[in-house]
Amino acid sequence: MKKVIIFVIAILLIIFGYVYYMKFSNDSIEALSKYGSSGEEVRQIQQKLKNWGYYTGNVDRKVWK
């Protein structure tokens, strides 16, 4: 019975750690932008997309309508 309790606690800790990492990871950007937005958030999105090979334009903080 002790092994089962320890196993369940370990699984819960792993899940909590994953959720915590996803919530506070610097790699994620909360998308508050919409089409036509501009600014630092747009620059970060453009740069990440360019690094991944999905964006070929200039990283210029602007989204053209």
VEXLUM-181998 format. One record per residue (C-alpha): residue number from 0; residue in one letter; chain; x, y, z. Coordinates in steps of 0.001 Angstrom, whole numbers, plus 500000, padded with zeros to 6 digits. Example, Ala and Ser with C-alpha at 12.3 -4.5 7.8 and 13.67 -1.06 7.14 Angstrom:
// VEXLUM-181998
+-----+------+-------+--------+--------+--------+
|  nr | rest | kette |      x |      y |      z |
+-----+------+-------+--------+--------+--------+
|   0 |    A |     A | 512300 | 495500 | 507800 |
|   1 |    S |     A | 513670 | 498940 | 507140 |
+-----+------+-------+--------+--------+--------+
//
This chain:
// VEXLUM-181998
+-----+------+-------+--------+--------+--------+
|  nr | rest | kette |      x |      y |      z |
+-----+------+-------+--------+--------+--------+
|   0 |    M |     A | 500000 | 500000 | 500000 |
|   1 |    K |     A | 502890 | 502382 | 500772 |
|   2 |    K |     A | 504295 | 501867 | 497260 |
|   3 |    V |     A | 500961 | 502844 | 495707 |
|   4 |    I |     A | 500763 | 506032 | 497796 |
|   5 |    I |     A | 504344 | 506958 | 496937 |
|   6 |    F |     A | 503645 | 506284 | 493248 |
|   7 |    V |     A | 500518 | 508481 | 493278 |
|   8 |    I |     A | 502381 | 511290 | 495050 |
|   9 |    A |     A | 505229 | 511042 | 492526 |
|  10 |    I |     A | 502800 | 511248 | 489600 |
|  11 |    L |     A | 501075 | 514270 | 491163 |
|  12 |    L |     A | 504432 | 515995 | 491672 |
|  13 |    I |     A | 505380 | 515359 | 488044 |
|  14 |    I |     A | 502053 | 516770 | 486840 |
|  15 |    F |     A | 502367 | 519794 | 489140 |
|  16 |    G |     A | 505921 | 520411 | 487916 |
|  17 |    Y |     A | 504842 | 520235 | 484283 |
|  18 |    V |     A | 501920 | 522626 | 484833 |
|  19 |    Y |     A | 504163 | 525011 | 486768 |
|  20 |    Y |     A | 506784 | 524905 | 483996 |
|  21 |    M |     A | 504203 | 525569 | 481277 |
|  22 |    K |     A | 502683 | 528451 | 483242 |
|  23 |    F |     A | 505942 | 530257 | 483988 |
|  24 |    S |     A | 508156 | 529211 | 481091 |
|  25 |    N |     A | 509767 | 532117 | 479247 |
|  26 |    D |     A | 509411 | 530296 | 475923 |
|  27 |    S |     A | 505678 | 530816 | 475856 |
|  28 |    I |     A | 504022 | 534068 | 474896 |
|  29 |    E |     A | 500445 | 534718 | 475875 |
|  30 |    A |     A | 498725 | 535777 | 472700 |
|  31 |    L |     A | 497034 | 539084 | 473345 |
|  32 |    S |     A | 497758 | 540256 | 469830 |
|  33 |    K |     A | 495283 | 540365 | 467006 |
|  34 |    Y |     A | 495571 | 541086 | 463319 |
|  35 |    G |     A | 496846 | 544635 | 462881 |
|  36 |    S |     A | 498671 | 544730 | 466236 |
|  37 |    S |     A | 502140 | 546192 | 466624 |
|  38 |    G |     A | 504779 | 546525 | 469317 |
|  39 |    E |     A | 507115 | 544377 | 471389 |
|  40 |    E |     A | 504791 | 541384 | 471550 |
|  41 |    V |     A | 504556 | 541303 | 467748 |
|  42 |    R |     A | 508361 | 541546 | 467504 |
|  43 |    Q |     A | 508737 | 538546 | 469849 |
|  44 |    I |     A | 506242 | 536506 | 467838 |
|  45 |    Q |     A | 507912 | 537448 | 464543 |
|  46 |    Q |     A | 511346 | 536551 | 465916 |
|  47 |    K |     A | 510222 | 533140 | 467197 |
|  48 |    L |     A | 508482 | 532348 | 463907 |
|  49 |    K |     A | 511588 | 533449 | 461978 |
|  50 |    N |     A | 513827 | 531254 | 464189 |
|  51 |    W |     A | 511545 | 528288 | 463487 |
|  52 |    G |     A | 511526 | 528997 | 459730 |
|  53 |    Y |     A | 507846 | 530017 | 459449 |
|  54 |    Y |     A | 508365 | 533755 | 458886 |
|  55 |    T |     A | 510526 | 535240 | 456135 |
|  56 |    G |     A | 509747 | 538935 | 456535 |
|  57 |    N |     A | 511571 | 541561 | 458559 |
|  58 |    V |     A | 511242 | 541499 | 462341 |
|  59 |    D |     A | 509799 | 545000 | 462527 |
|  60 |    R |     A | 507058 | 544964 | 465227 |
|  61 |    K |     A | 504335 | 545528 | 462622 |
|  62 |    V |     A | 501605 | 543339 | 461147 |
|  63 |    W |     A | 500317 | 544653 | 457853 |
|  64 |    K |     A | 496569 | 544631 | 457234 |
+-----+------+-------+--------+--------+--------+
//
